[in-house]
Amino acid sequence: MSRGFNFSAGPAVLPEPVLRRAQAELLEWGGERASVMEVSHRGKAFIALAEKAEADLRALMGVPDDYAVLFLQGGATTHFALLPMNLAAAGQRADYLVTGAWSKKAASEAKPHAAVSVIADTAASTYTTLPAPGSYAIDPSAAYVHLVANETIHGVEFADAIDTGGVPLVADFSSSILSRPIDVSKYGVIYAGAQKNIGPSGLVVMVVRKDLLERAGQPRAKILSYKEHAAQGSMLNTPPTFSWYLAGLVFEWMLEQGGLATFEANNRRKAEALYTAIDGSGGFYRNPVALDARSLMNVPFMLKDAALDAAFLKESEAAGLLALKGHRDLGGMRASIYNALPYEAVAALVDFMGDFAKRHG
């Protein structure tokens, strides 16, 4: 057996150097004579690990000093509910842009805790476009404006932050965090499940402007309070230590590779190769997303005849191209080309697609 090229949408590919280092350190981490999974999260060694991971993430993203960085549990979906509980007063309006399955779920999960107003919804385009600037109105009294920066399922991505007129912008970056540089200061909150570009599942990274931590929000237990987590260095309870450790290794690896500018160049090269293969296939393959909304990370595509899907998946897996089956809501195929996926993987996929089209076209 050998490792294949993993195009999974998440849990997703991890950098091989990181996996090999974790393998070497699994039984004995540092000078602890125990695994990192076995040591106290309140011990000096793990505290040092946590502080370095935060410092490396701040360096990668250019996080300003007036932002807190949290390493939390629950997956991004949990925070669909926690965000309004922490940022909105009871009954206060929160504005949502719905551009795909995840932003639709985020709005739904927030409804018990805020007066959710869906100010834009691209369902009419079957979530293949983004709302045009000026086509929606933001309430200046809203607690925040929420969007999903990159829709993992539908493959649409915001190229930049939207103008919210001073209302805090909250963005789920689960499937595009660390894929390219962004201006953190344009956002009130950035949050992301780790299992795509950061590390294994079980961890959520949150970058939150400190003044927003002071909002009263709604009555909630301490464990549900971002302010309490920030005050305790994300160790209000036992954190997902192994996921945090692996995230720290990924941050270190990314800095060694040159940081986000390097990864943006790599990601654009991969995406361009794949979209060019799809668009140049003479209709054998099709990506439904509008050109100005296409994702750098998640590329859904359909074959001209859905009856060929099973053969495509069987043959691609045999060729070492893994997890290309599209999401059940869309069908077809989906290639997720996250940071840790090398260009060679995309080149191999493009070659396979060309050969498959010749044989079945």
Order of alpha helices (4+ residues) and beta strands (2+ residues): beta-alpha-alpha-beta-alpha-beta-alpha-beta-beta-beta-beta-beta-beta-beta-alpha-alpha-alpha-alpha-beta-beta-alpha-beta-beta-alpha
